[in-house]
Amino acid sequence: MGYVKCWTIALSVLFTTSCSAPPPPPPQKTVQKTVFDPLTQSIDKAREVQVTVDENAAKTRKEIDAQERGASTP
């Protein structure tokens, strides 16, 4: 009888461990799209364009100041 109890316990433990679900994969960080994505993309693009325009305006302003002072242009 001792063997039957040991085999019964061993089989039940093996069965429960073998039938348990594998651990779930770690959650992935995904960017959720919203209705505002096209609007925010437009705003970001406009900000980038504004930076370019500001840089060109500053460059032009420096060139004009240099010409007013009589500096030669390359």
N, C-alpha and C positions, 0 to 999 in steps of 0.2 A: 504494500500500500504506500510505502514511503516514496517509491519511484513514481507512482501515479501522481501524487501531489506535486512532486518536484517538476515533473514533465508538464503538468497542467499549468503551474505557475510560470515556468520558463516559456511555454508556448504562448500564454496570454501576454506576457511582457514583450516577447518578440513580435507578436501580432500588433499590439498597440503602437510600438515604436516604428514598425515598418509601415503601418498605415497612416501615420501622422502626416499632415501636410508639410511640404517643404517651406522653409521660411520665405516670406514674401520679399521680392527684390526691393532695394532701397528706392524711395520715391525720387523721381527725376524732377529737376527744376525746369519747368516749362513756362514759357511766357504765354500768358493767357491773352488771347486777342479780344478786344472789346470794340464797341461801336465807335469809340473815339480814336482808334488807331489811325485812320486816314487823316483826321484833323491834326493829331499830334505830329504826324509825319510832315504834314504841310507846314506846321509851325516851326519844326526843327529845320526844315529846308530853308524857310524864310530867314531864320536866324543865321544860318550859314551864309546865305547870300548877303545879309546885312553886314556880316563881318568882312566879307570880301569887298563890299562897297566902301566900308569905313577905311580899310587898309589902302585902297586905291585913292580915296579922297585925301588921306594923310600924306601919301606919297606925292600927289599932285600939289598939295599945299606946300610941302617942303621944296619942291622944284620951283614953284612960283616965288617963294621967299628967297631962294638962292639967286634967282634971276633978278629980283628987285635989288638985291645987294650988289649986283654986278659980277657975280661968280660965273665963270664959264661953264657951259654944259658939256659933258662928254659926248 
